[in-house]
Amino acid sequence: MTGAAGPGHDVVGFARALRDAGLPVGTPEAAAFAEALGWIDPLVRREVYLAARATLVRRREDLAVFDELFARFFGGPAPARGRAAPLAPRHDPAKVFRTALVAYMAERAEPAARELEVSEHEKAASELELLQRKDFADCTPAELDAIARAMRELRLDVTLRRSRRLVRARRGGRLDLPRIVRDAARRGGAVLALATRRPKLRRRPLVVLADISGSMELYSRLLLQFLHGVTQRHARTEPFVFGTRLTRITPQLQIRRVDAALDHAGREIADFAGGTRIGECLHAFDRLHARRVLGRGAVVLIISDGWDTGDPARLSAAMHRLARRAHRIVWLNPLLGRAGYAPDVRGMAAALAHIDDFLPIHDLRSLHDLAHRLGRLPRRKGAVRAPWPHKPRAGLADGAPRSDTRAARSPHPAGRRGEP
């Protein structure tokens, strides 16, 4: 051991060196190490190492730093951790006692280590809970990175729908007469079981139209990473972005690496952080893509704050056509999470009559709520849900269920084309 002033000075210096290196070593740990040195032979380096490790190290990940500092402070390499200490001869009770003491000190240190780990886990859980409720616009770059990682783990499992294709059912369903006849023919005409069929369940397609205009700049970069995660996990996803023009970015977001996917998407987007013409972009979507992507009961997510420089009547007409084609329209507005917000801007007001769900998308908690909602969509289109203070329409109580006004305007009973 280094130093000529005795082991007490070595204890203080070594404890200070460990604390400077980031290990949680305080006065109680240093005192326990000094007490252990009084019961062992301080000239036997192996025993000093075991005593120091048992009393000063609480976390497994700190062992490498501890070994390096031990070798630097006491000279020579640290004893190998994987090699067991040599057994003390039976005729040397002092060494047997010292070995037992080191084991006892290690056992006594374990509860403190567990308490420290629990405390660290509780602190991390508290920070995660705060991050769940923090508005994306108020986050630091480090917090945005953590949120982006959490987004990539989020699944949007859109509710199932019944297709026209029938599959064999184990119980219930319709009688499968052709199969019953074939089975009976193989058994000499005897019908031993009644085969049944049921409609095959398929995941509804998901279409996302995200606003990347200047008013959405604080949210759009992070939401693009969210769209990448959704596209990777949901095979039937069609993401689009819009500002003054509509851009399909499905091929770009199908690239597995998020950095490469966003880089390719950025090259396609020519109007990032520019103006907003929601009505024009929705008309372009209806003309170029709706027939292909809105079949088979698609769910449409529109992510926008509703600020629009175009004609509100054109936006309303585009939303009306979109509502007839889609199974359900969910409008996600990041401003809806702010206290006192009301959808008074003309673009949002024009679209509001044609949407089924009006939800916030400003923090991680709102994304989890969205995932929960998409997994439990009703089979038929329902009332507009407006989670903000508002005046009830004539003839309706505030908060009461509302009938679908779109169906009344449509010449078809369901108010749409294609499958439900």
C-alpha positions, 0 to 999 in steps of 0.5 A, spaced: 500 500 500 502 507 498 503 512 503 507 512 510 502 515 514 498 508 515 492 505 512 487 511 515 490 516 510 489 511 505 482 509 506 480 517 506 484 518 499 482 512 496 475 513 498 475 520 495 478 518 489 472 513 488 467 519 489 471 523 484 470 518 479 463 517 480 462 512 485 457 513 491 462 513 496 460 517 502 463 517 510 459 510 512 462 506 506 469 509 508 468 508 515 466 500 514 472 500 509 477 502 515 473 497 520 475 492 515 482 493 515 482 493 522 480 485 522 485 483 516 492 483 514 493 490 511 499 487 508 496 482 504 493 485 497 488 480 496 485 481 502 485 489 502 482 488 495 476 484 497 475 488 503 475 495 499 470 491 494 465 489 499 465 495 503 465 501 497 462 498 491 455 497 490 453 497 483 456 491 478 457 497 473 462 500 477 467 494 478 471 496 472 472 503 475 474 500 482 479 495 479 482 501 475 483 506 481 485 500 486 491 498 481 493 506 481 492 507 488 495 501 491 500 499 485 500 493 481 493 490 477 487 489 481 486 481 483 482 477 478 475 478 480 473 471 476 479 467 481 476 465 488 480 467 494 485 461 496 482 457 501 485 458 508 489 452 511 485 449 517 490 450 522 490 458 521 484 460 525 486 468 524 485 467 516 479 463 517 476 469 521 478 474 516 475 471 510 469 470 514 469 477 516 470 480 508 464 475 506 460 478 512 462 485 510 460 484 503 453 481 505 452 487 509 453 492 503 448 488 499 442 491 502 444 498 501 446 497 494 439 494 493 436 501 496 440 505 492 438 501 485 431 502 488 432 509 489 435 510 482 429 506 479 424 511 482 428 517 480 428 514 473 420 512 473 419 519 476 422 523 470 419 518 465 412 520 468 414 528 467 416 527 460 410 523 459 406 529 460 411 535 457 409 538 451 413 537 445 414 544 444 417 545 451 422 539 450 430 540 450 433 536 445 435 531 450 428 530 452 426 530 444 431 524 443 428 520 449 421 521 446 423 519 439 426 513 442 419 512 446 415 513 440 419 508 436 416 503 441 409 505 440 404 501 436 398 503 433 394 497 432 388 499 428 381 495 430 379 489 426 374 489 420 370 483 417 372 482 410 368 478 405 372 472 405 370 467 409 375 462 413 373 456 417 370 457 424 372 452 430 365 455 433 359 459 431 359 462 424 355 460 418 354 453 416 359 451 410 355 446 406 360 445 401 365 442 406 359 438 410 357 435 403 365 433 401 366 430 408 359 426 408 361 423 401 368 421 404 364 417 410 359 414 406 354 419 406 354 420 414 354 427 417 358 427 423 360 434 424 357 441 422 363 445 419 362 453 419 365 459 416 366 466 419 368 472 415 376 473 416 378 479 420 383 484 417 387 490 420 384 496 417 388 500 413 391 507 416 392 513 412 396 519 415 396 526 413 401 530 417 401 538 416 409 540 416 407 548 415 410 553 419 405 553 424 407 546 425 414 546 425 415 545 433 411 538 432 412 536 425 420 534 425 418 529 431 412 527 428 415 525 422 419 520 427 412 518 429 410 516 422 416 512 421 415 508 427 408 507 425 409 505 418 415 500 420 410 497 425 403 497 421 404 494 414 398 497 411 400 505 412 400 510 407 403 517 410 402 523 406 405 530 408 402 537 406 403 544 407 402 548 400 402 541 396 401 534 398 407 529 398 407 521 399 412 519 403 410 512 404 417 509 400 421 513 404 418 511 411 419 504 409 426 504 410 428 501 416 433 506 419 430 512 422 436 517 420 436 514 412 428 514 412 428 521 414 433 524 410 430 521 404 423 524 406 426 530 407 429 530 400 422 529 397 418 535 401 419 541 398 414 546 402 417 544 409 415 550 414 412 554 409 405 556 408 398 552 409 393 550 404 389 544 407 383 544 402 388 544 396 392 538 399 386 534 400 383 535 393 389 533 391 389 527 395 382 525 393 384 526 386 390 522 386 390 517 391 383 516 395 381 511 390 387 507 391 388 507 399 381 509 402 378 502 400 376 497 405 374 501 411 381 505 412 382 510 418 384 517 416 389 521 421 389 528 420 395 531 424 394 539 423 393 545 428 387 547 422 391 554 420 389 555 413 390 560 408 386 557 403 378 557 402 374 554 407 369 552 403 374 548 399 376 545 405 369 543 407 368 540 400 374 536 401 373 534 408 366 532 406 368 527 400 374 524 404 368 523 410 364 519 405 370 514 403 373 513 409 371 509 415 373 514 420 376 521 420 381 522 427 383 529 427 389 530 431 391 537 433 397 539 438 394 545 440 388 542 443 392 540 449 393 547 451 388 550 456 383 554 454 384 552 446 378 553 442 377 551 434 376 558 432 381 558 426 377 558 420 380 552 417 379 548 423 372 550 424 370 548 416 373 541 418 370 540 424 363 538 422 366 532 418 371 529 423 369 523 428 374 524 433 378 530 435 384 529 439 390 532 442 397 530 440 402 534 444 405 529 449 407 522 449 401 521 454 396 523 448 400 518 443 398 512 448 391 515 448 391 515 441 393 508 440 388 506 445 382 509 441 384 506 435 384 499 438 377 500 440 374 504 434 366 502 433 364 498 427 360 504 425 361 511 424 359 515 431 358 522 433 364 527 433 367 528 440 369 535 442 373 535 448 373 542 449 368 547 452 363 549 447 356 551 446 351 545 444 348 545 438 340 547 437 336 541 440 342 537 443 344 537 450 351 539 452 355 532 451 350 528 449 351 523 443 350 526 436 347 523 430 352 523 424 350 529 420 354 526 414 349 520 413 343 525 412 347 528 407 349 522 403 344 519 398 347 512 401 344 509 407 351 508 410 354 515 407 360 512 403 362 507 398 366 501 398 366 496 405 364 498 412 
